[in-house]
Amino acid sequence: MATASVTVRVDEDTKRAAANIVEDFGFDLSSVTRAFYRQIVREQRIPLTLEYPTPNLESREAIRETKELIASGDPGYATVSEMFEAMGA
């Protein structure tokens, strides 16, 4: 089987960070890239999960509280001064 060369342009920080991760597993970037191409062919799809990371517990709680405030129809604070006063600032 003949081989072909692929050139990928990526910023140096991303390349270095990726190389550190794959090297920790005993691979190099070329090996991981070849494995990725083979997986694309084998699965007949691009094997990536494109989604936003799940917010941590504190963020999920803040989102829940915000949704409750919006649903309640409470206007919150009439002025910025009221908000800071409520915060004890």
N, CA and C atoms as an extended XYZ file, in Angstrom:
267
Properties=species:S:1:pos:R:3:atomname:S:1:resname:S:1:resid:I:1 pbc="F F F"
N         0.841       -1.166        0.000 N   MET     1
C         0.000        0.000        0.000 CA  MET     1
C         0.892        1.237        0.000 C   MET     1
N         0.610        2.157       -0.900 N   ALA     2
C         1.369        3.405       -0.977 CA  ALA     2
C         0.942        4.319        0.161 C   ALA     2
N         1.852        5.136        0.615 N   THR     3
C         1.526        6.077        1.683 CA  THR     3
C         1.440        7.482        1.120 C   THR     3
N         0.674        8.309        1.786 N   ALA     4
C         0.524        9.707        1.401 CA  ALA     4
C         0.853       10.556        2.614 C   ALA     4
N         1.294       11.755        2.352 N   SER     5
C         1.650       12.672        3.424 CA  SER     5
C         0.506       13.656        3.661 C   SER     5
N         0.273       13.983        4.922 N   VAL     6
C        -0.759       14.945        5.295 CA  VAL     6
C        -0.084       16.040        6.115 C   VAL     6
N        -0.360       17.286        5.778 N   THR     7
C         0.174       18.411        6.540 CA  THR     7
C        -0.976       19.071        7.292 C   THR     7
N        -0.783       19.258        8.566 N   VAL     8
C        -1.803       19.887        9.396 CA  VAL     8
C        -1.186       21.120       10.033 C   VAL     8
N        -1.880       22.233        9.912 N   ARG     9
C        -1.412       23.464       10.547 CA  ARG     9
C        -2.208       23.693       11.825 C   ARG     9
N        -1.482       23.876       12.911 N   VAL    10
C        -2.098       24.117       14.211 CA  VAL    10
C        -1.131       24.990       15.001 C   VAL    10
N        -1.676       25.795       15.896 N   ASP    11
C        -0.786       26.672       16.654 CA  ASP    11
C         0.132       25.848       17.559 C   ASP    11
N         1.272       26.407       17.878 N   GLU    12
C         2.321       25.697       18.610 CA  GLU    12
C         1.854       25.228       19.986 C   GLU    12
N         1.083       26.053       20.686 N   ASP    13
C         0.609       25.669       22.025 CA  ASP    13
C        -0.293       24.439       21.965 C   ASP    13
N        -1.193       24.402       20.979 N   THR    14
C        -2.090       23.260       20.825 CA  THR    14
C        -1.296       22.008       20.483 C   THR    14
N        -0.339       22.149       19.573 N   LYS    15
C         0.488       21.000       19.188 CA  LYS    15
C         1.260       20.459       20.391 C   LYS    15
N         1.852       21.342       21.148 N   ARG    16
C         2.641       20.930       22.310 CA  ARG    16
C         1.753       20.241       23.350 C   ARG    16
N         0.588       20.815       23.610 N   ALA    17
C        -0.323       20.220       24.593 CA  ALA    17
C        -0.794       18.839       24.137 C   ALA    17
N        -1.152       18.719       22.861 N   ALA    18
C        -1.600       17.427       22.328 CA  ALA    18
C        -0.467       16.407       22.372 C   ALA    18
N         0.728       16.831       21.995 N   ALA    19
C         1.880       15.924       22.012 CA  ALA    19
C         2.144       15.415       23.422 C   ALA    19
N         2.040       16.276       24.411 N   ASN    20
C         2.253       15.861       25.798 CA  ASN    20
C         1.255       14.789       26.213 C   ASN    20
N         0.011       14.947       25.801 N   ILE    21
C        -1.016       13.966       26.165 CA  ILE    21
C        -0.761       12.633       25.477 C   ILE    21
N        -0.560       12.642       24.157 N   VAL    22
C        -0.385       11.369       23.453 CA  VAL    22
C         0.911       10.676       23.859 C   VAL    22
N         1.948       11.463       24.146 N   GLU    23
C         3.212       10.859       24.585 CA  GLU    23
C         3.065       10.207       25.950 C   GLU    23
N         2.194       10.753       26.789 N   ASP    24
C         1.930       10.154       28.095 CA  ASP    24
C         1.343        8.754       27.934 C   ASP    24
N         0.651        8.513       26.821 N   PHE    25
C         0.096        7.194       26.515 CA  PHE    25
C         1.059        6.337       25.696 C   PHE    25
N         2.245        6.870       25.414 N   GLY    26
C         3.246        6.105       24.679 CA  GLY    26
C         3.141        6.218       23.169 C   GLY    26
N         2.421        7.216       22.670 N   PHE    27
C         2.249        7.411       21.236 CA  PHE    27
C         2.949        8.692       20.802 C   PHE    27
N         2.921        8.933       19.502 N   ASP    28
C         3.332       10.226       18.968 CA  ASP    28
C         2.163       10.755       18.139 C   ASP    28
N         2.248       12.032       17.749 N   LEU    29
C         1.126       12.643       17.028 CA  LEU    29
C         0.830       11.938       15.707 C   LEU    29
N         1.852       11.486       15.009 N   SER    30
C         1.622       10.797       13.734 CA  SER    30
C         0.841        9.507       13.931 C   SER    30
N         1.197        8.736       14.956 N   SER    31
C         0.497        7.471       15.221 CA  SER    31
C        -0.965        7.715       15.562 C   SER    31
N        -1.221        8.734       16.377 N   VAL    32
C        -2.592        9.037       16.767 CA  VAL    32
C        -3.389        9.530       15.561 C   VAL    32
N        -2.760       10.320       14.701 N   THR    33
C        -3.436       10.807       13.497 CA  THR    33
C        -3.790        9.639       12.573 C   THR    33
N        -2.873        8.710       12.393 N   ARG    34
C        -3.158        7.525       11.565 CA  ARG    34
C        -4.303        6.717       12.166 C   ARG    34
N        -4.291        6.548       13.480 N   ALA    35
C        -5.362        5.794       14.144 CA  ALA    35
C        -6.700        6.501       13.960 C   ALA    35
N        -6.696        7.834       14.027 N   PHE    36
C        -7.925        8.600       13.842 CA  PHE    36
C        -8.466        8.397       12.427 C   PHE    36
N        -7.598        8.466       11.420 N   TYR    37
C        -8.027        8.246       10.030 CA  TYR    37
C        -8.610        6.844        9.865 C   TYR    37
N        -7.962        5.840       10.465 N   ARG    38
C        -8.458        4.468       10.347 CA  ARG    38
C        -9.825        4.321       11.008 C   ARG    38
N       -10.014        5.016       12.128 N   GLN    39
C       -11.305        4.956       12.796 CA  GLN    39
C       -12.388        5.610       11.947 C   GLN    39
N       -12.066        6.711       11.268 N   ILE    40
C       -13.026        7.352       10.360 CA  ILE    40
C       -13.478        6.355        9.298 C   ILE    40
N       -12.524        5.675        8.691 N   VAL    41
C       -12.834        4.718        7.628 CA  VAL    41
C       -13.638        3.544        8.180 C   VAL    41
N       -13.206        3.003        9.318 N   ARG    42
C       -13.865        1.835        9.898 CA  ARG    42
C       -15.311        2.138       10.297 C   ARG    42
N       -15.536        3.301       10.908 N   GLU    43
C       -16.868        3.627       11.405 CA  GLU    43
C       -17.732        4.378       10.391 C   GLU    43
N       -17.112        4.805        9.276 N   GLN    44
C       -17.837        5.559        8.251 CA  GLN    44
C       -18.485        6.816        8.836 C   GLN    44
N       -17.770        7.460        9.739 N   ARG    45
C       -18.236        8.705       10.347 CA  ARG    45
C       -17.024        9.422       10.930 C   ARG    45
N       -17.218       10.666       11.332 N   ILE    46
C       -16.161       11.397       12.023 CA  ILE    46
C       -16.382       11.157       13.512 C   ILE    46
N       -15.500       10.405       14.142 N   PRO    47
C       -15.731        9.997       15.535 CA  PRO    47
C       -15.383       11.090       16.545 C   PRO    47
N       -16.133       12.157       16.504 N   LEU    48
C       -15.941       13.256       17.439 CA  LEU    48
C       -17.253       13.535       18.153 C   LEU    48
N       -17.161       13.929       19.381 N   THR    49
C       -18.327       14.386       20.117 CA  THR    49
C       -18.197       15.895       20.239 C   THR    49
N       -19.069       16.601       19.568 N   LEU    50
C       -19.039       18.043       19.608 CA  LEU    50
C       -20.150       18.520       20.528 C   LEU    50
N       -19.771       18.833       21.738 N   GLU    51
C       -20.740       19.325       22.709 CA  GLU    51
C       -20.017       20.205       23.710 C   GLU    51
N       -20.797       21.041       24.344 N   TYR    52
C       -20.223       21.870       25.381 CA  TYR    52
C       -19.996       21.013       26.614 C   TYR    52
N       -18.947       21.313       27.365 N   PRO    53
C       -18.732       20.537       28.587 CA  PRO    53
C       -19.880       20.744       29.575 C   PRO    53
N       -20.143       19.748       30.387 N   THR    54
C       -21.190       19.841       31.393 CA  THR    54
C       -20.735       20.806       32.486 C   THR    54
N       -21.579       21.768       32.830 N   PRO    55
C       -21.191       22.701       33.895 CA  PRO    55
C       -21.008       21.956       35.224 C   PRO    55
N       -20.123       22.478       36.065 N   ASN    56
C       -19.918       21.854       37.371 CA  ASN    56
C       -21.141       22.089       38.257 C   ASN    56
N       -21.141       21.460       39.434 N   LEU    57
C       -22.293       21.513       40.328 CA  LEU    57
C       -22.656       22.951       40.704 C   LEU    57
N       -21.669       23.766       41.030 N   GLU    58
C       -21.937       25.149       41.413 CA  GLU    58
C       -22.604       25.926       40.277 C   GLU    58
N       -22.118       25.729       39.058 N   SER    59
C       -22.718       26.418       37.904 CA  SER    59
C       -24.132       25.926       37.628 C   SER    59
N       -24.348       24.604       37.737 N   ARG    60
C       -25.699       24.066       37.519 CA  ARG    60
C       -26.679       24.636       38.540 C   ARG    60
N       -26.233       24.773       39.781 N   GLU    61
C       -27.095       25.342       40.821 CA  GLU    61
C       -27.405       26.805       40.516 C   GLU    61
N       -26.415       27.565       40.065 N   ALA    62
C       -26.636       28.971       39.713 CA  ALA    62
C       -27.604       29.085       38.536 C   ALA    62
N       -27.475       28.197       37.562 N   ILE    63
C       -28.385       28.197       36.407 CA  ILE    63
C       -29.809       27.891       36.867 C   ILE    63
N       -29.941       26.887       37.755 N   ARG    64
C       -31.263       26.537       38.276 CA  ARG    64
C       -31.884       27.716       39.011 C   ARG    64
N       -31.094       28.359       39.874 N   GLU    65
C       -31.607       29.512       40.626 CA  GLU    65
C       -32.029       30.641       39.688 C   GLU    65
N       -31.237       30.885       38.661 N   THR    66
C       -31.557       31.943       37.702 CA  THR    66
C       -32.858       31.637       36.971 C   THR    66
N       -33.025       30.394       36.555 N   LYS    67
C       -34.261       30.005       35.872 CA  LYS    67
C       -35.469       30.173       36.786 C   LYS    67
N       -35.304       29.838       38.074 N   GLU    68
C       -36.399       30.012       39.023 CA  GLU    68
C       -36.749       31.492       39.187 C   GLU    68
N       -35.727       32.339       39.278 N   LEU    69
C       -35.974       33.781       39.405 CA  LEU    69
C       -36.707       34.327       38.185 C   LEU    69
N       -36.284       33.909       37.010 N   ILE    70
C       -36.932       34.370       35.779 CA  ILE    70
C       -38.381       33.899       35.743 C   ILE    70
N       -38.607       32.633       36.103 N   ALA    71
C       -39.958       32.065       36.073 CA  ALA    71
C       -40.875       32.734       37.097 C   ALA    71
N       -40.304       33.198       38.193 N   SER    72
C       -41.132       33.811       39.239 CA  SER    72
C       -41.659       35.176       38.827 C   SER    72
N       -41.033       35.782       37.819 N   GLY    73
C       -41.462       37.104       37.384 CA  GLY    73
C       -40.956       38.224       38.275 C   GLY    73
N       -40.186       37.867       39.306 N   ASP    74
C       -39.617       38.874       40.211 CA  ASP    74
C       -38.620       39.725       39.429 C   ASP    74
N       -38.807       41.045       39.455 N   PRO    75
C       -37.905       41.892       38.663 CA  PRO    75
C       -36.489       41.968       39.223 C   PRO    75
N       -36.259       41.392       40.416 N   GLY    76
C       -34.914       41.452       40.987 CA  GLY    76
C       -34.722       42.770       41.699 C   GLY    76
N       -33.768       43.524       41.266 N   TYR    77
C       -33.445       44.794       41.904 CA  TYR    77
C       -33.799       45.939       40.966 C   TYR    77
N       -34.304       47.001       41.561 N   ALA    78
C       -34.670       48.169       40.760 CA  ALA    78
C       -33.431       48.968       40.365 C   ALA    78
N       -32.401       48.900       41.207 N   THR    79
C       -31.174       49.660       40.924 CA  THR    79
C       -29.960       48.825       41.278 C   THR    79
N       -28.837       49.240       40.777 N   VAL    80
C       -27.578       48.578       41.107 CA  VAL    80
C       -27.279       48.756       42.591 C   VAL    80
N       -27.615       49.908       43.121 N   SER    81
C       -27.399       50.168       44.552 CA  SER    81
C       -28.149       49.157       45.406 C   SER    81
N       -29.399       48.847       45.036 N   GLU    82
C       -30.171       47.845       45.770 CA  GLU    82
C       -29.485       46.486       45.739 C   GLU    82
N       -28.952       46.143       44.589 N   MET    83
C       -28.273       44.850       44.459 CA  MET    83
C       -27.067       44.789       45.387 C   MET    83
N       -26.226       45.841       45.366 N   PHE    84
C       -25.042       45.855       46.213 CA  PHE    84
C       -25.430       45.869       47.695 C   PHE    84
N       -26.507       46.553       48.028 N   GLU    85
C       -26.986       46.596       49.408 CA  GLU    85
C       -27.396       45.191       49.865 C   GLU    85
N       -28.083       44.471       48.985 N   ALA    86
C       -28.512       43.112       49.313 CA  ALA    86
C       -27.311       42.176       49.483 C   ALA    86
N       -26.235       42.464       48.771 N   MET    87
C       -25.020       41.648       48.869 CA  MET    87
C       -24.194       42.004       50.108 C   MET    87
N       -24.566       43.094       50.764 N   GLY    88
C       -23.827       43.505       51.935 CA  GLY    88
C       -22.582       44.297       51.596 C   GLY    88
N       -22.553       44.812       50.391 N   ALA    89
C       -21.367       45.560       49.962 CA  ALA    89
C       -21.490       47.033       50.271 C   ALA    89
